[in-house]
Amino acid sequence: MSAEPHRCEDGICITCGDVAVPLRVVSVDPGRGLALCEDAAGRRETVEVALVPPVSPGEQLLVHAGTAIAKPAA
């Protein structure tokens, strides 16, 4: 079994084939490694952010299975 985390290319997780969801960061809890994010419809969810560089409110993330797997280029 590989220790490599999920990776994303063109919005698709190459590990399992699912589509990553684009979400905007609303707030960050760096001590817990979590971010509150929302989609275009305003639905919010807590996302684990340990696999991506530090995030800030307003940034976009690609999220798969509750985990941020990429920060798309701005």
Secondary structure as GFF3:
##gff-version 3
##sequence-region A 1 74
A	DSSP	beta_strand	8	9	.	.	.	ID=ss1
A	DSSP	beta_strand	12	13	.	.	.	ID=ss2
A	DSSP	beta_strand	21	29	.	.	.	ID=ss3
A	DSSP	beta_strand	34	38	.	.	.	ID=ss4
A	DSSP	beta_strand	44	48	.	.	.	ID=ss5
A	DSSP	beta_strand	60	64	.	.	.	ID=ss6
A	DSSP	beta_strand	67	70	.	.	.	ID=ss7
###
